[in-house]
Amino acid sequence: MLNLKQKGFYKGVNLGGWFSQCDYSAERMNQFITEQDFQKIASWGADHVRIPVDYNVLELEDGFSRIDEAIRMGQKYGLNTVLDLHKTAGFSFDTYGENEHGFFDDASYQEQFYQLWERFAERYASQPVAFELLNEVTDKEFLPAWNRIATICIQRIRKLAPENLILVGSYENNSAKTVQYLDIPDDENLVYNMHCYEPLKFTHQGAYWTEAINPEQRFPFAESNITPEYFENLFASAINKAEKHHTVLYCGEYGVIDRVSPEDTLAWFKTIHDVFEKHHIARCAWNYKQMDFGLSDDRLHSVRKEILKNL
């Protein structure tokens, strides 16, 4: 059975907005995250960072060297790296803001995806880098194609990088409840991946970018029925799936929007952390800075130490 604590992928922080969900300018990529940020994250007690990367960055002349440098800075401070392909040619989780379509039906897009991962695998084989194949598959109708694509991709990666961790999530934006429907080959270094922003009406209250939320409504923690039992029920099928296939769970994103009070934010984190610890679920909080969820932002100054006790 995998032990992600021993492998150094147990408590992490996302570096969203650096090489993904950005304008791809040199200014952004040079300044948004610097070496001092890696040092700070390490001081928080994290053992890894998750770096979302859009395929657009890797089409730049210096794209791969930027990833090399990010991994190097992490290693300098004892931080491993989850390399997350946040957007691939033909697909993005952000159906409102990105014009990417056709990936699950187009063999040429899929081949581009496989070849990109082969480049990652060749470059980072045996390094402390985990490979997250694709961020947040959205629709249920994509699942049959995604199971096939993920299986082929894993096989092609393994020819070049037999030991790196590979993370795979399911549809409905990496929902915990859909992990059970993954149909990919067992692999001793394969990890089932989920994201958790549940209940969305609490963690995303005030969000302006999704039709699932009325941005005017607010839901105090005390009135939201968020308990350990809530998360136990939410994660149950994913936990069972992982146990059946002799692997473990990783929650690659979880967090609370900056419209929520620091006190309510802390209460949510404490509740979900208790369940993570009980079931030895590795995790990576969203997000280090800005992006509407910043853990380093001034708003959380009064509660940050408590949040970071378990990350």
C-alpha positions as CSV (number, residue, x, y, z in Angstrom):
1,M,0.0,0.0,0.0
2,L,1.3,3.5,-0.9
3,N,2.2,5.8,1.9
4,L,2.1,9.4,0.7
5,K,3.5,10.7,3.9
6,Q,6.6,8.7,3.5
7,K,6.9,9.7,-0.1
8,G,6.5,13.4,0.8
9,F,3.2,14.1,-0.8
10,Y,1.0,14.4,2.2
11,K,0.4,18.1,3.0
12,G,0.7,20.6,0.2
13,V,-0.2,24.0,-1.1
14,N,-1.3,24.9,-4.6
15,L,0.6,27.5,-6.7
16,G,-2.4,28.3,-8.9
17,G,-2.3,31.4,-11.1
18,W,1.4,31.1,-11.9
19,F,1.6,29.0,-15.0
20,S,-2.2,28.5,-15.3
21,Q,-5.3,30.8,-15.3
22,C,-3.0,33.7,-16.2
23,D,-2.0,35.9,-19.1
24,Y,1.2,33.9,-19.8
25,S,3.3,37.0,-19.7
26,A,6.9,36.9,-18.7
27,E,6.1,39.5,-16.0
28,R,3.5,37.2,-14.5
29,M,5.7,34.1,-14.6
30,N,8.7,35.9,-13.3
31,Q,7.1,37.7,-10.4
32,F,3.9,35.9,-9.2
33,I,5.8,33.2,-7.4
34,T,9.4,33.6,-6.3
35,E,11.9,31.5,-4.3
36,Q,10.8,33.3,-1.1
37,D,7.4,31.9,-1.6
38,F,8.7,28.3,-1.7
39,Q,10.7,29.1,1.5
40,K,7.5,30.4,3.2
41,I,5.5,27.3,2.2
42,A,8.1,25.0,3.6
43,S,8.1,27.0,6.8
44,W,4.3,26.3,7.0
45,G,5.1,22.6,7.4
46,A,4.2,21.5,3.8
47,D,6.0,18.7,2.1
48,H,5.0,19.5,-1.5
49,V,3.5,22.0,-3.8
50,R,1.1,21.4,-6.7
51,I,1.9,23.4,-9.8
52,P,-1.0,23.8,-12.2
53,V,0.4,24.2,-15.8
54,D,-1.5,25.0,-19.0
55,Y,-0.2,23.5,-22.2
56,N,0.1,27.1,-23.6
57,V,3.1,27.6,-21.2
58,L,4.9,24.6,-22.6
59,E,4.6,25.9,-26.1
60,L,6.7,28.9,-25.1
61,E,10.4,28.7,-25.9
62,D,11.4,28.7,-22.2
63,G,8.3,26.8,-20.9
64,F,10.0,23.6,-19.9
65,S,12.9,25.5,-18.4
66,R,10.5,27.5,-16.2
67,I,9.1,24.2,-14.9
68,D,12.6,22.9,-14.2
69,E,13.4,26.0,-12.2
70,A,10.1,25.7,-10.2
71,I,11.0,22.1,-9.3
72,R,14.5,23.1,-8.4
73,M,13.3,25.9,-6.1
74,G,11.0,23.5,-4.4
75,Q,13.7,20.9,-3.9
76,K,15.9,23.6,-2.3
77,Y,13.4,23.9,0.5
78,G,12.5,20.2,0.8
79,L,9.3,20.5,-1.2
80,N,8.3,17.8,-3.8
81,T,6.1,18.8,-6.8
82,V,2.8,17.6,-8.2
83,L,2.9,18.6,-11.8
84,D,-0.8,19.2,-12.8
85,L,-1.8,19.6,-16.4
86,H,-4.5,22.2,-15.8
87,K,-5.4,22.7,-19.4
88,T,-4.7,20.6,-22.4
89,A,-5.3,21.3,-26.1
90,G,-9.0,20.7,-26.6
91,F,-10.1,20.7,-23.0
92,S,-10.3,23.0,-20.0
93,F,-12.3,22.7,-16.8
94,D,-13.2,26.4,-17.2
95,T,-16.0,26.0,-19.8
96,Y,-17.0,29.7,-19.4
97,G,-13.6,31.3,-19.8
98,E,-11.7,29.1,-22.1
99,N,-12.3,28.2,-25.8
100,E,-11.0,24.6,-25.7
101,H,-13.2,21.9,-27.1
102,G,-13.0,18.4,-28.7
103,F,-10.3,16.7,-26.7
104,F,-12.3,13.6,-25.8
105,D,-13.3,13.0,-29.5
106,D,-10.2,14.1,-31.3
107,A,-7.4,11.6,-31.8
108,S,-4.9,14.4,-32.7
109,Y,-5.6,16.3,-29.5
110,Q,-5.2,13.0,-27.5
111,E,-1.9,12.3,-29.2
112,Q,-0.7,15.7,-28.4
113,F,-1.6,15.0,-24.7
114,Y,0.3,11.7,-24.7
115,Q,3.4,13.2,-26.2
116,L,3.4,16.1,-23.7
117,W,3.3,13.6,-20.9
118,E,6.0,11.6,-22.5
119,R,8.2,14.7,-22.5
120,F,7.4,15.2,-18.8
121,A,8.1,11.6,-18.0
122,E,11.4,11.6,-19.8
123,R,12.5,14.9,-18.2
124,Y,11.4,14.1,-14.6
125,A,11.7,10.3,-14.3
126,S,12.9,9.3,-10.8
127,Q,12.7,12.9,-9.5
128,P,10.4,13.8,-6.6
129,V,7.7,14.9,-9.1
130,A,4.2,13.4,-9.3
131,F,2.2,13.5,-12.5
132,E,-1.5,14.7,-12.4
133,L,-2.7,13.8,-15.8
134,L,-5.5,16.3,-16.2
135,N,-7.3,18.8,-14.0
136,E,-11.1,18.3,-13.4
137,V,-12.8,16.4,-16.2
138,T,-16.2,17.9,-16.2
139,D,-19.1,16.0,-17.9
140,K,-20.2,12.4,-17.2
141,E,-20.4,11.8,-20.9
142,F,-16.6,12.2,-21.1
143,L,-15.9,9.3,-18.7
144,P,-15.6,6.4,-21.1
145,A,-13.2,8.3,-23.3
146,W,-11.3,9.6,-20.2
147,N,-10.9,6.0,-18.8
148,R,-9.4,4.9,-22.1
149,I,-7.2,8.0,-22.6
150,A,-5.9,7.8,-19.0
151,T,-5.1,4.1,-19.4
152,I,-3.1,4.8,-22.6
153,C,-1.3,7.7,-21.1
154,I,-0.3,5.8,-18.0
155,Q,1.1,3.0,-20.2
156,R,3.1,5.5,-22.2
157,I,4.4,7.3,-19.1
158,R,5.5,4.0,-17.5
159,K,7.8,3.2,-20.4
160,L,9.8,6.2,-19.5
161,A,9.1,6.8,-15.8
162,P,8.2,3.6,-14.0
163,E,8.3,4.9,-10.5
164,N,6.8,8.4,-10.4
165,L,3.4,8.8,-8.8
166,I,0.6,9.3,-11.2
167,L,-2.6,11.0,-10.1
168,V,-6.0,10.4,-11.8
169,G,-9.3,12.0,-11.0
170,S,-12.8,11.3,-12.3
171,Y,-15.6,13.4,-13.8
172,E,-17.7,16.2,-12.2
173,N,-14.6,18.2,-11.6
174,N,-12.7,15.5,-9.7
175,S,-15.7,14.9,-7.4
176,A,-15.1,12.5,-4.6
177,K,-18.3,10.7,-5.4
178,T,-17.2,9.9,-9.0
179,V,-13.8,8.3,-8.1
180,Q,-15.7,5.0,-7.9
181,Y,-16.3,5.1,-11.7
182,L,-12.6,5.2,-12.7
183,D,-11.7,2.2,-14.7
184,I,-7.9,2.3,-15.1
185,P,-5.3,-0.4,-14.6
186,D,-3.9,-1.0,-11.1
187,D,-0.4,0.3,-10.6
188,E,1.7,0.4,-7.5
189,N,2.3,4.1,-7.8
190,L,-1.1,5.2,-9.0
191,V,-3.1,7.5,-6.8
192,Y,-6.9,8.3,-7.0
193,N,-7.3,12.1,-7.0
194,M,-10.3,14.2,-5.9
195,H,-11.1,17.8,-5.2
196,C,-13.3,19.0,-2.5
197,Y,-15.1,22.4,-2.3
198,E,-18.2,21.0,-0.6
199,P,-20.7,22.2,0.1
200,L,-20.2,24.6,-2.8
201,K,-22.8,27.0,-1.5
202,F,-20.5,27.6,1.5
203,T,-17.0,27.5,-0.1
204,H,-17.9,29.4,-3.2
205,Q,-20.5,31.9,-1.7
206,G,-20.2,35.2,-3.6
207,A,-18.4,33.6,-6.6
208,Y,-18.9,35.5,-9.8
209,W,-17.7,32.9,-12.3
210,T,-20.1,30.0,-11.9
211,E,-23.8,29.7,-12.7
212,A,-24.1,27.3,-9.8
213,I,-23.9,30.1,-7.3
214,N,-26.1,33.1,-6.6
215,P,-23.4,35.7,-5.7
216,E,-25.7,37.6,-3.4
217,Q,-26.4,34.7,-1.0
218,R,-24.4,34.0,2.1
219,F,-24.2,30.8,4.2
220,P,-22.7,31.1,7.7
221,F,-20.8,28.0,8.8
222,A,-23.1,27.5,11.8
223,E,-26.1,27.3,9.5
224,S,-24.5,25.0,6.8
225,N,-24.7,21.6,8.5
226,I,-21.0,21.0,7.8
227,T,-19.9,18.2,10.2
228,P,-17.3,15.4,10.1
229,E,-20.1,13.1,9.2
230,Y,-20.9,15.2,6.2
231,F,-17.4,14.6,4.8
232,E,-17.3,11.0,5.9
233,N,-20.4,10.3,3.8
234,L,-19.0,12.4,0.9
235,F,-15.7,10.5,0.8
236,A,-17.0,7.0,1.6
237,S,-17.2,5.6,-1.9
238,A,-13.8,7.0,-2.9
239,I,-12.2,5.5,0.2
240,N,-13.8,2.1,-0.6
241,K,-12.6,2.3,-4.2
242,A,-9.0,3.1,-3.1
243,E,-9.0,0.3,-0.6
244,K,-10.3,-2.2,-3.2
245,H,-7.5,-1.3,-5.6
246,H,-4.8,-1.2,-2.9
247,T,-4.1,2.5,-3.3
248,V,-4.8,5.8,-1.5
249,L,-6.6,9.1,-2.0
250,Y,-5.2,12.5,-2.6
251,C,-7.3,15.7,-2.4
252,G,-5.6,18.0,-4.9
253,E,-7.7,21.0,-4.2
254,Y,-9.8,22.2,-1.3
255,G,-10.4,25.6,0.2
256,V,-12.7,28.5,1.0
257,I,-13.4,31.7,-1.0
258,D,-12.2,35.0,0.4
259,R,-15.8,36.2,0.8
260,V,-16.1,34.0,3.9
261,S,-15.1,35.3,7.3
262,P,-11.7,34.1,8.7
263,E,-13.5,32.4,11.6
264,D,-15.9,30.4,9.3
265,T,-13.0,29.6,7.0
266,L,-11.1,28.1,10.0
267,A,-14.1,26.1,11.1
268,W,-14.4,24.5,7.6
269,F,-10.7,23.7,7.4
270,K,-10.7,22.1,10.9
271,T,-13.7,19.9,10.0
272,I,-12.3,18.6,6.8
273,H,-8.8,18.2,8.2
274,D,-10.2,15.9,11.0
275,V,-11.6,13.6,8.3
276,F,-8.5,13.7,6.2
277,E,-6.4,12.7,9.2
278,K,-8.7,9.9,10.2
279,H,-8.5,8.3,6.8
280,H,-4.9,9.2,6.0
281,I,-6.0,11.3,2.9
282,A,-3.2,13.3,1.5
283,R,-4.1,16.9,0.4
284,C,-3.1,20.1,-1.2
285,A,-4.8,23.3,-0.2
286,W,-6.1,25.9,-2.8
287,N,-4.5,28.4,-3.0
288,Y,-1.2,29.9,-1.8
289,K,-2.0,33.5,-2.9
290,Q,-4.8,35.4,-4.5
291,M,-7.1,33.6,-7.0
292,D,-10.0,34.3,-4.5
293,F,-8.7,31.7,-2.1
294,G,-5.3,32.9,-1.0
295,L,-3.9,31.3,2.2
296,S,-1.2,33.9,2.4
297,D,-3.5,36.8,2.0
298,D,-3.9,39.4,4.8
299,R,-7.5,38.4,5.5
300,L,-6.4,35.2,7.2
301,H,-3.7,36.6,9.4
302,S,-5.7,36.0,12.6
303,V,-6.4,32.3,11.9
304,R,-3.6,31.2,9.5
305,K,-1.5,29.4,12.2
306,E,-4.6,27.3,13.1
307,I,-5.4,26.5,9.5
308,L,-1.8,25.4,8.8
309,K,-1.6,23.0,11.7
310,N,-2.7,20.2,9.4
311,L,-2.8,22.2,6.1
